Amino acid sequence: MYLTPAQTLLMILAIAAGTQLTRWLPFLLFPESRRPPAVVTYLGWALPPAVMGLLVVYCLKNVSLLAAPHGIPEAAAVAATVILHRWRGNVLLSIAGGTAIYMLLVQLVFV
Amino acid sequence: MLPDKRPDRVRGMGAERPIKTRGRMRALRAALPATIPVLTGYLCLGMAYGVLMATKGYGPLWSTLMSAIAFGGSMQFVAITLLTTAFHPLQAFLLSVMVNARHMFYGLSLLDKYRGLGKVRAYLIYVLSDETFSIVSTVEPPADVERKDFYFFISLLDYCYWVGATALGGLLGSVITFDTTGMDFALTALFVVLFLEQWKKKENRPSGVIGLICTAASLALFGADNLVIPAMILITAVLLGGRKKLCT
């Protein structure tokens, strides 16, 4: 430990406060008692699919296409997840299958 | 429906409680399978976090405390560096706001779903994570389950997984021999699957494509460490610009 326990605790609280601010802000700006402006309702409706896209890319952000293995394990595992999901439509099966293939590839094939 | 063998439990004063409890159990049973991928991913990342903190001299008590209070996956990893340098709480606060800025999108999208939920709402907002948001905004609770209970159990389970995994990693991280490399891909796969679930509705598709392209563009322009805020701005701008087209 580099900080004293009291300092560490304050750091934890500061980090928590920052996180909490981002979680509460929309709910504080647009409280339950008032109807939010139409543009906010529109964003609330339009954002979720875009956010899923953002999170997928975010998860893959450290994959390098130039260096070996050129993103092949990630591409293969995402493809497997998509194909499984299109085929069976079972959320757990698609995720388990994609993850298993990814683990197999990074542990045994592209080591 | 079978006739109820214990009519006293349905009628009269004591009626409310067992029915409510049963409803909660149904909600838990509906929520549990939806969170299993999160369990897999968090187990991996949360334990990694506990182990990493331990190597920096912060035992399970500290790492679990951080997970329980701050509860913000990526920021906690960033914070390891902050805990091992000079004491700058304001810098930590500001960095935490920036790293977690994407949560504002989640709140905006959940204004409607989290309306009128009573006391539970504050907890739902306190523990709103990427994974909880993704599930809550994509998966509909079964017809016989109260929305409020469904959201509560998704949030609670995800929270427990993260805090529990951190404690586990801090306690016995060094003795685990099973190779978990790549297991955290479960979270990537979860988002891919939820993206596909959103994709099922035709009216969601333009927004999904906008999300992918804007984030990829900001990854190319700003690099892996600074992509989120530019991506958020870009997505908002494009969605607002295309509002008339997307609304039809």
Interface residues (C-beta under 8 A of the other chain):
Chain A: M1 Y2 L3 Q7 T8 L9 L10 M11 I12 L13 A14 I15 A16 A17 G18 T19 Q20 L21 T22 R23 W24 L25 P26 F27 F30 E32 P36 V39 V40 T41 Y42 L43 G44 W45 A46 L47 P48 P49 A50 V51 M52 G53 L54 L55 V56 V57 Y58 C59 L60 K61 N62 P73 E74 A77 V78 T81 V82 H85 R86 V91 L92 S94 I95 A96 G98 T99 Y102 M103 L105 V106 Q107
Chain B: P33 A34 I36 P37 T40 K56 G57 Y58 W62 L65 M66 I69 A70 F71 G72 M75 Q76 A79 L82 L83 T84 T85 F87 P89 L90 A92 F93 L94 L95 S96 V97 N100 A101 R102 H103 M104 F105 Y106 G107 L108 S109 L110 L111 D112 Y114 R115 G116 I125 Y126 L128 D130 F133 S134 S137 T138 D179 T181 G182 M183 F185 A186 L187 T188 A189 L190 F191 V192 V193 L194 F195 L196 E197 Q198 W199 N204 R205 S207 G208 V209 I210 G211 L212 I213 C214 T215 A216 L219 A224 L227 V228 A231 M232 I235 T236 L239 L240 R243 L246 C247
